[in-house]
Amino acid sequence: MPSDKALDAHVQKLEKAWAKYGGKILTEIRRVTKLSWREKEIVCYVTAGVIPYSDPLTLNLRSDIDTTTHELIHRIVSEPENWKRIKGNWMMLMKKYKSEPQRTKTHIVIHAIHAAILKKLFGEKRLKREKKAVRDQKYIRSWKIVDVEGYENIIKVLTKGLK
């Protein structure tokens, strides 16, 4: 278990990055997905010994602003009112990739949205870095599909009919 000092230092690093980019990231997630943030406040936990996840938003000592963005994308699409709006389009995408493992299918959509955000806010180099950092084979596969299909095309299917 890391020391309190190590945890505090990491939280401070995350807070600094969030102060700089958080508003832009939240706005861009909303713009790309055409979904609204229903929650007024999202509590974020930082701890050791877990993999990051979206609900409750929980990060670890390897998490950075890109991990936070990834989990927030999961969060906005899973909000009940938003899910109702995209469920049909999401299911079309899941059907298209039905031969892929569930984790890969889900992350095709998440990574497409993340690609759009990373590219716009941080540039192509950052997007490439994020893809290269992935170790999970199912995530690697989803990024490859996003590259082949084009993140714009996947997002277009997801947001079809949304205003």
C-alpha positions in Angstrom: 0.0 0.0 0.0 1.4 3.4 -0.9 2.0 6.0 1.7 -0.5 8.8 2.3 2.1 11.2 1.0 2.3 9.3 -2.3 -1.5 9.3 -2.6 -1.7 13.0 -1.8 0.9 13.8 -4.3 -1.0 11.9 -7.0 -4.2 13.6 -6.1 -2.5 17.0 -6.4 -1.2 16.0 -9.8 -4.7 15.0 -11.0 -6.2 18.1 -9.5 -3.7 20.3 -11.3 -4.4 18.6 -14.7 -8.2 18.8 -14.0 -8.0 22.5 -13.2 -6.3 23.1 -16.5 -8.4 20.8 -18.8 -11.5 19.6 -16.9 -13.9 22.1 -18.2 -12.8 21.6 -21.8 -13.0 17.8 -21.4 -16.5 17.9 -20.0 -17.7 20.3 -22.8 -16.0 18.2 -25.5 -17.6 14.9 -24.1 -21.0 16.6 -24.3 -20.4 18.0 -27.8 -19.1 14.8 -29.3 -21.8 12.5 -27.8 -24.6 15.0 -28.1 -25.6 14.0 -24.5 -26.1 16.2 -21.5 -24.5 15.9 -18.1 -27.3 15.1 -15.7 -25.2 15.0 -12.6 -24.2 18.4 -11.0 -21.3 16.9 -9.2 -19.2 13.7 -9.6 -17.2 12.6 -6.7 -13.9 11.0 -7.6 -12.0 8.5 -5.5 -8.3 7.8 -5.8 -7.0 4.7 -4.3 -4.4 1.9 -4.8 -5.0 -1.7 -5.8 -8.0 -1.2 -8.1 -8.4 -0.7 -11.8 -10.1 2.6 -12.7 -13.9 2.5 -13.2 -16.7 5.0 -13.8 -19.3 4.4 -11.1 -18.4 5.5 -8.6 -15.6 7.3 -10.4 -12.5 5.7 -9.0 -8.9 6.2 -10.2 -5.6 4.6 -9.1 -2.0 5.8 -8.9 -1.4 5.2 -12.6 -4.5 7.2 -13.6 -4.1 10.5 -15.4 -6.3 13.0 -17.2 -6.8 10.6 -20.1 -7.9 7.8 -17.7 -10.3 10.3 -16.1 -11.7 11.2 -19.6 -12.2 7.6 -20.5 -14.1 6.9 -17.3 -16.2 10.0 -17.7 -17.2 8.9 -21.2 -18.4 5.6 -19.7 -20.3 7.7 -17.2 -22.2 10.0 -19.6 -23.4 7.2 -21.8 -24.6 5.1 -18.9 -26.6 7.9 -17.2 -30.2 6.6 -17.5 -31.7 9.4 -19.5 -28.8 9.4 -21.9 -28.8 5.6 -22.2 -32.5 5.8 -23.3 -31.5 8.3 -26.0 -28.6 6.2 -27.5 -29.7 2.6 -26.7 -31.0 1.8 -30.2 -27.9 3.2 -31.9 -25.6 1.5 -29.3 -27.3 -1.8 -30.0 -26.8 -1.3 -33.8 -23.1 -1.0 -33.1 -23.0 -3.9 -30.8 -24.7 -6.0 -33.5 -22.2 -4.9 -36.1 -19.4 -6.2 -33.9 -21.2 -9.2 -32.5 -18.3 -11.6 -33.0 -16.1 -9.4 -30.8 -15.8 -10.0 -27.0 -18.1 -7.8 -24.9 -15.2 -5.6 -23.5 -14.0 -5.0 -27.1 -17.5 -4.1 -28.4 -18.1 -1.7 -25.6 -14.8 0.0 -25.9 -15.1 0.5 -29.7 -17.6 3.2 -28.8 -15.8 4.5 -25.8 -12.5 4.7 -27.7 -14.1 6.4 -30.7 -15.4 9.2 -28.5 -12.1 9.3 -26.6 -10.2 9.6 -29.9 -12.2 12.6 -31.0 -11.6 14.3 -27.7 -7.9 13.6 -27.5 -7.3 14.7 -31.1 -9.2 17.9 -30.7 -7.9 19.0 -27.2 -4.4 17.5 -27.3 -3.5 16.5 -30.9 -2.6 13.4 -32.8 0.6 12.7 -30.9 -1.3 12.4 -27.6 -3.9 10.1 -29.3 -1.1 7.8 -30.5 0.5 7.8 -27.1 -2.8 6.8 -25.4 -3.3 3.9 -27.9 0.3 2.7 -27.4 -0.1 2.7 -23.6 -2.9 0.1 -23.7 -1.9 -3.4 -22.6 -5.3 -5.2 -22.5 -5.7 -7.3 -25.7 -9.4 -6.5 -25.9 -8.8 -2.8 -25.6 -6.0 -3.1 -28.3 -8.5 -4.8 -30.5 -11.1 -2.1 -30.0 -8.6 0.7 -30.9 -7.7 -1.2 -34.1 -11.3 -1.4 -35.1 -11.7 2.4 -34.3 -8.6 3.0 -36.6 -10.1 0.9 -39.4 -13.7 2.2 -39.2 -12.8 5.7 -38.3 -13.8 7.3 -35.0 -16.0 9.8 -36.8 -18.1 7.0 -38.5 -18.6 5.2 -35.2 -19.7 8.4 -33.5 -22.0 9.2 -36.4 -23.8 5.9 -35.8 -24.0 6.4 -32.1 -25.4 10.0 -32.3 -27.7 9.5 -35.3 -31.0 11.3 -34.6 -29.7 13.1 -31.6 -29.7 16.9 -31.4 
